[in-house]
Amino acid sequence: MNAYSVTKPAPCPKNMTSELDCAPCRRYCNENNYMACAELCRPPKECYCEPGYVYLKRGLQKCVLPQDCPK
């Protein structure tokens, strides 16, 4: 048992992680949102899309690969 005994966060949905040090910019399917956007470091242990994935739509905790976005 290490000195940093932390409670394990609830498992994230598929294609999501809470292991990132910085919260990535939120990118959404079919939205050109690559505007200036800073990463937030040391966020609360929320779930975020894994690198390379985008949110299917706003308000939905579901991440897909850009090529899997609805056309």
Beta strands, then each sheet from edge to edge (+ up, - down):
strand 1: 16-17
strand 2: 22-23
strand 3: 40-41
strand 4: 48-49
strand 5: 54-55
strand 6: 63-64
sheet 1: 1+ 4-
sheet 2: 2+ 3-
sheet 3: 5+ 6-
end
